Amino acid sequence: MWEENGRWHARLDGAAAPRTLSAASKDACIRSLRRAAGKTTTLTIEVTPALAGVAEAAAIMGWDKRRVVTYLDRGAFPKPFASLASGRVWRRGDVEAYAKKRRAR
């Protein structure tokens, strides 16, 4: 499952042809999966978190990318979820929570 553009999406793999489902909420998407899979089928649900790179983190914070890197170098920004060859990556929710906390000060 993943969230994109304010909607939750899921892919149902199985004996039949794979299906993609969509719903307005995570719970509604899970209910759609349950209906599509049948009540006796065991569901394994993997939720893919929304990710943010430096540019997305900067946009969430209302900063430029250099400021994100400065705060990160100072240890004053959330630890990245992963560091890839293309750059650092955060869970979007972690950056949004940090932004909310900073704005509350």
C-alpha positions as CSV (number, residue, x, y, z in Angstrom):
1,M,0.0,0.0,0.0
2,W,1.1,3.5,-0.6
3,E,-0.3,7.0,-0.4
4,E,-0.2,9.3,-3.4
5,N,-2.0,12.6,-4.0
6,G,-4.2,12.2,-0.9
7,R,-5.4,8.7,-1.8
8,W,-4.3,5.3,-0.7
9,H,-3.5,2.6,-3.3
10,A,-2.9,-1.1,-3.0
11,R,-1.9,-3.9,-5.3
12,L,-3.5,-7.3,-4.8
13,D,-1.4,-10.1,-6.1
14,G,-2.6,-13.7,-6.2
15,A,-3.7,-16.5,-8.4
16,A,-5.9,-14.2,-10.5
17,A,-4.6,-11.3,-12.4
18,P,-3.1,-8.6,-10.1
19,R,-5.4,-5.8,-9.3
20,T,-4.8,-2.2,-8.1
21,L,-7.3,-0.7,-5.7
22,S,-7.7,2.9,-4.5
23,A,-9.6,4.6,-1.6
24,A,-9.7,7.9,0.2
25,S,-8.3,6.5,3.4
26,K,-5.9,3.8,4.6
27,D,-8.7,2.0,6.4
28,A,-11.0,2.1,3.4
29,C,-8.2,0.7,1.2
30,I,-7.7,-2.2,3.6
31,R,-11.4,-2.9,3.6
32,S,-11.3,-2.9,-0.2
33,L,-8.4,-5.3,-0.1
34,R,-10.3,-7.6,2.3
35,R,-13.4,-7.6,0.0
36,A,-11.3,-8.3,-3.1
37,A,-9.3,-11.1,-1.5
38,G,-12.1,-12.9,0.2
39,K,-12.7,-13.5,3.9
40,T,-10.7,-16.7,4.0
41,T,-7.5,-15.4,2.4
42,T,-4.7,-14.3,4.6
43,L,-3.6,-10.8,3.7
44,T,0.0,-9.6,4.2
45,I,0.0,-5.8,3.9
46,E,3.2,-3.9,3.4
47,V,2.9,-0.1,3.7
48,T,5.4,1.9,1.7
49,P,6.1,5.1,3.5
50,A,6.0,8.4,1.6
51,L,9.6,9.6,1.2
52,A,11.2,13.0,0.8
53,G,14.6,14.0,-0.5
54,V,16.4,17.2,0.3
55,A,14.2,19.2,-2.2
56,E,11.0,17.8,-0.8
57,A,12.2,18.4,2.8
58,A,13.1,22.0,1.9
59,A,9.6,22.5,0.4
60,I,7.9,21.1,3.5
61,M,10.0,23.4,5.8
62,G,9.6,26.4,3.5
63,W,13.4,26.6,3.2
64,D,15.9,26.3,0.4
65,K,17.9,23.0,0.1
66,R,21.1,24.6,1.5
67,R,19.4,25.3,4.8
68,V,18.2,21.7,5.2
69,V,21.8,20.5,4.7
70,T,23.1,23.1,7.2
71,Y,20.6,22.0,9.8
72,L,21.4,18.3,9.0
73,D,25.2,19.0,9.4
74,R,24.5,20.6,12.8
75,G,22.5,17.6,14.0
76,A,19.4,19.8,14.2
77,F,17.3,18.0,11.6
78,P,15.8,14.5,11.7
79,K,18.1,11.6,10.9
80,P,17.6,10.4,7.3
81,F,15.8,7.1,6.8
82,A,18.5,6.2,4.2
83,S,21.5,7.7,2.5
84,L,21.6,6.7,-1.2
85,A,24.1,7.5,-3.9
86,S,21.5,10.1,-5.1
87,G,21.3,11.7,-1.6
88,R,19.6,11.5,1.7
89,V,16.0,10.3,2.1
90,W,13.5,10.9,5.0
91,R,10.1,9.5,5.7
92,R,7.9,12.4,4.8
93,G,5.9,12.1,8.0
94,D,9.2,12.6,10.0
95,V,9.9,15.8,8.2
96,E,6.3,17.0,8.5
97,A,6.3,16.3,12.3
98,Y,9.6,18.2,12.6
99,A,8.2,21.2,10.7
100,K,5.1,21.2,12.9
101,K,7.2,21.1,16.0
102,R,9.4,24.0,14.8
103,R,6.3,26.1,13.9
104,A,4.8,25.5,17.4
105,R,7.8,27.2,19.0
